[in-house]
Amino acid sequence: MARHLLTHPTGAPRSTPIGPLAHGTQPRIAVIGGSLTGCTTALLLLDAGFTDVALYEAATGVAPREGGLIGLEHPALDVLDRLGIDQSEIVAYNSETVWQVTVRGRQHIHTAQQVYPGRNTTWTLLHHALTSRLPDGVLHTGRRVTGIGTSHGQPLLAFADGSREVADLVVFADGRASTGRRLLDPSRRLRYAGYVAHRGYAPTPEASLRDFLRLEPGPGCQYNVAPIPGGLDWTFYLTCTPVDYTHHFGAPPERRMFALPHHIGPAARAHVDAHATRLLPTPHVATVHTTAVRMAVPVMDIDPPTRMAWPIGHGWAVLLGDALAPVRPHTARGANNGIEQAAGLAAALTQHRRFGADLAAALRGWQRRHLPTALAAIHQGPAIAAALGLGTPTPTPQPTSAST
């Protein structure tokens, strides 16, 4: 059995018919990554009538996390509704209101009300809603992909445990540290944007806050807080040099792209607490100071992608969501991009399987529809940060047209 691990796949999507994904057949589809985009993709494919779908997650078990506020816009909510996930299951506080507050000297000086075109949920609520609907035998945990090649013309996945799996289509939805992106599009590297999203979950018996609150205390910081079940979820964006990040979290940002609670030492806590004391109104200072469990995420940028699909032998591999292009959290487009891209991919594959649509053309059409949205979010993030004085200003690459 021949196997070739790809490092620099080339070639635009082809318009000639290919064997394993011939019209009317049931292709073998491997989805890599068991977080929100991967689970959504698997459910959409199963719902569309694809019967041979396997979902591979590197972790031995996807542990539930508290908090993790996520904004879902109407198109993403509609996709979830079609999967039978009612908003009442994932939305604890039915508010569209965002209060944007300018703060100076720890006092509110101006408040503006905005309307968010969607609803807020949490990673925990949404992930549970998705995984609880996966049929038995679809999700395989502890399966970390290390390479992709071909076997008899079909894509072949290599796993860390030495096992191999063939598939006709490989969907990489494995997050911002994506193995799929490293294999398929290795020239695009993540780079640190110069600031950190410090996050905490503050349990409270009954939070008085019912809306999303955004405080802007001045250049170099932003503080967001919103209610979630059982308490408040807050995010405090603060400028941080790479040296300070390494000091606070034990590794450079490019190596430690998620600082988990056990990485948050006294120095990191003191840094955030001191900024809260100096910049935030008293109630928010108390929220930050009393938060025991904290995490931190370095904000990263990436070169814009020029494509989303790669031919692998007679099959295909695609990138979705953060695996394609991580975006800055201010844009609120991470989960939305992944869910919308997954729905578009399921539609393209359905047109091929049920109605004989040319697969390469369908994938090109899917790419033309969704790549510009991902590019727009990539460029929007640095613009928002520049307006807030966050991080180190860097030239933003100009948008690149998708390959056709």
N, C-alpha and C positions, 0 to 999 in steps of 0.2 A: 504494500500500500504506500504510494508516494505521498509525501507531505512536504510542503514548502511554506515556511513562515515568511509572510510578506512584511517588508519594511517600507517599501516605497511603491505601492500599487499605482499604476498609471492607466490612462485610457478613459475617454468619456463614455457615458452610458450608451450602449449599442442598441440599434433598432432592429437587429436581426432576431428571429425567434430563438429561444434557448430551451434546452430539453427539460430539466427537472421542474421548471415552472410553467410547463405547457398549459394552455387553456383547459380548464375543467378539472385539473388535478388538485390534490390536496398536498401542498408543499409542506416540508418540515421547516418550521420557523423557530429559531432560537432567539429569545430576548434576554439580553445581558443587563442585569441591574434590577434589584428588587425594591427600589424606592418608588416614588410616586409615578414617574414617567414610565418605568418598566412595567409596573403593575397595571397602569391604565392601558398601555399598549397590548399586553396579553389579554386583558378583558375585552378590549375592542375587537381584537382578532377572533377570539372565541365567539363573541356575539355576532360577528359577521359570517360565521360558519366555517372558519378555519379550525380543523379538529386536531392537528398535530402541532401544538404550541408548547414549548418548554421555556420556563422562566428561571434563569440562573442568577443566584445572589452569592457574592463572595463571602459575606459574613456567615458564620455558623448559625446565627439566628438574628433576625432583624428586630432588635430590642425596641420596645416603645419608648419614645422620648416625650418629655413634658414640654409644653409650649410650642415653639417653632411656628410663630404666626405666619400665615400664608394668605395673600390676597388672590382671589380667583375672580377673573372678569367673566362677563356673561357668556362668551363663547365656550370657555372652559366649563362653566357651570352647566351649560346645556349638554355638553358631552357627558358629564357625570350623570345628569338626569336621564340621558338615554341608556345609561348602564344601570338604571334603577336606584341611583344614590340620590335620595331626596335631600334638599337643602337642610331640612330639619335634622338630618342625621349628622351633618358636618358643620353647621353654622349654629353656634351657641348664642351669639348676640346679633340679632337681625338688624344691623345698622349699616347704612351707606355713608354715614357722615364722617368726614375727616376735618378735625379742627387743627388749623395751622397757626401756631402761636409764636410770635417774635418775643424773645426774652432778652432783657438787658439788665445787668445788675441783679440777676435772679428774680426780676419782676416781669410779669406779663405787660407788654406795652402795646401789642396789637394782636387781634385774633381774627382770622378769616375762616369762614365755613366753606368747605368743598364737598362735592358728592362723588364718591367712588363708584364707578360703573361695575359693581360686583359685590361680593361679600367676603368677609374674612373667615378663615378656618385655621386649623393647626395641622402640622405634620402628623401628629398622633391621631387626631380624629379622621383625617382623610386616608392615611395609610391603613388604619384599621378597617375603614369602610371598603377599601379596595381589596385588601388581602382576604377579608372574610367572604368575598364573593368568588375567589379563585377556586376552581374545582380541585379536589384532591389529586395529587400527583403532578400538578402543573409547576409548582414552585419547588426548586431544588436549592437548598442553602448549603453553604460551605463549598461552593463550586466557583473558584476564582479562575477566570480566563487569563492565559498567559500568551497566547499566540493564535493566529489564524492562517490557514494555508489551504491547500486543495487536496482532495483524494478522489481520483477518477473524475475530475472535473467539477466536483462539488466542494463548497466551502467546508473546511474542517477546523473545528475549534480544539485547541489544546488547553488543558486545565492544569492547575498547580499540582494536583494529586496524581498526575501522569495519565489521566484518562483522556479520551478523544471522543468527540461527537461530530457527526456530519449533519449538515443542514442545507436547505436550499436558499434560505434567507436568514441573515444574522442582523438583528436589530440591537445596536449598542445604545443603551440608555443608562450607562454606568457612571453618571455624574461628572463633576468638573475635573476629577483626577482620572478621567476615562482611559482605560486600557485600549478601547476601540479607537479613540482619537490618536493615541500614540502609534498604533499599528497602521491605521489607514491614512492619517494626515499628520505625519510626525514633525513637519516643519513648524507647525503652530504650537508655540509654547506659552504656558501661563506666565504672567509677570505680575509682581506685587505692585499695587496702586498707591501704597504709602499710607493706608489707614486701615483700621480694624473695626469690625462690627462686634462689639461686646454685647452679649445677650444674657438675660437672666429671667428666671421664672420666680415671681414673688407670690407665694400662696397667701390668700386672704380669705376670711370666712365669707365676706360679701363685698365685692368690689363696687364702689359707687360709680366708677367709670363704665360707660356703655358704648362709647364711640372710640374711634382711632384718634389719638392725640399726637401731633408732631410738634416738638419744640425746637426752635432754632436759636440757641443762645449766642451766636456769633461765629466768626470764622473758625474753622477747624473742628467743628463738632455738630452733631445733630442727635436728638433724643426722641425716640418713638416709643409709645406705650399704648397697649390695648388690652381689653379684658379677654380672658380665656377661661374655660371651666376651672373654677377653684382659685382663681387669682389673676395676676397681671403678667403679661409678657412685655418685656422692655428690651430695646436695642439702643445702645449708646455708641455712635460712630465717633471715633477719635483718631486724629493723625498719630502715626507711630512709625518711627524709623525702623529699618530692618534690624539694626543692632538692638534696639529696645524690644522689638518683637521676640528676638531670640532670647534675650534676657528674661522676658516675662513668661515665655511659653516653652523654653527649652530646645527650640530648633528654629531655623529660618522659616519664613512664611512659605517659601516654595516647597519645603519639606513637610511642614506641619500646617496643612491647609484647613484643618479643623482642630482647634484646641478644646478638648473635651474637659469635663469637670476635674478630672484628676491631673490635668495639665495646668490648672489655674492655681498658682501658688500665691503666697503672701504679697509678693511684689506686684503681681498683676491685679490683685484685689485692691491694694492700696492705691495704685495708679488710677483705677476707675473711680474709687470712692473719693479721692482727692478732687478729681475733675467734677464729679457730681456736686460735692460741697461748694466748689467755687462757682459753678455755672448754673445749677438748676434751682428752681423754687423748692422751698422746704419739703412739701409733701413728696416730691420726686426724689429728693435726697434720701428721705427715709425709705422709700421703696428700694432704691439701689443698695443702701447700706445694709438692709435687713435680708437681702437675697443671699441665701446660702449656696445654692447650686447655680453655677455660671458656666458659660462657654464663650468662645471667641472664634471669629472667622476672619482671616485676612482677606481684604477685598482684592480681587485679582482681575486682570484684563487678559485678553487673548487677541491674536491677529484674527481679522474677520475671515470666516470660512468662504470658500468659493464653490463648494458642492456639499451634498448630503448623502450621495449614493455612489458606491464603487462596485464594478463587476468583479467578482471573485470566481475564476473559472467560469462555469456555466450558471453560477448563482450570483447573489448580491449581498453586500453588507451596507448598512446605513447607520448614520449617527442622528440621535434625537436629543432634544433638551440641552442640559448642561454638558452632555458628552459632545454635542456639536459645538456649543458656544456658551460658556458660563457668562452670565450678565451680572452687572452690579445690582445689589439688592434694592437700591433706591427705585429702580425701574419697575419693580413688582412684576417682572415678566418671566422669571425663571420657570415656575410651575405652569404658567399659562402657555409659554412657548412649547414646553414638552407635551402638554395635554393636547393642544391644538395640532401640533405636528403628528402626534400619534393618531389622531382622528383622520387627518388627511392621508396618512400612509395606509390606514385600514381601508379607506375609500378607494385609493388607487389600486391596491391589491385586489379588492373585491371586483372592481371593474374588469381587471384582467382575468380573474378566475371565472366569474360568472358570465361575462359578455365578450371575452376574447380580446379585450383592449391590449394593444401592444405594450408590453411591460416596461420596456425602456422609455417609451414615450410617456407612459403613466408616471414613472418615477421622475422624469424630467419636469412634467407638469406639477407634480407634488413639490419638487424643489423650487420651481419658479414661484409657486404660491407662498411658501413658508420661509424661504431663505431671506427675502427682504425684511420680514418682520424681525428675524433674529439679528440681522445687520443693524436695523434701526435701534434695537435695544442696546447693542454693543456700543454704538456711538452716543446714545443718550446718557449712559452712565457717567462717563467723564465730564459731560457738560453739566450734569446735576452736581457732581462733586466740586467742579470748579466754582459754581455759584455759591457753594457752601464753604469754600476754602479748605476742602478736605484733601489730604494726600499731596503728592508731588505732581504738579501739572506736567503732562506729557502731550506731545502732538498726537492728535487723533487721526489714525489712518483714514483716508477717504474711502467711501463705500466701493466695493468691488462687485462687478456684475457676476452673476452665477454662470458657471460653465453650461454650455448647451450641447 
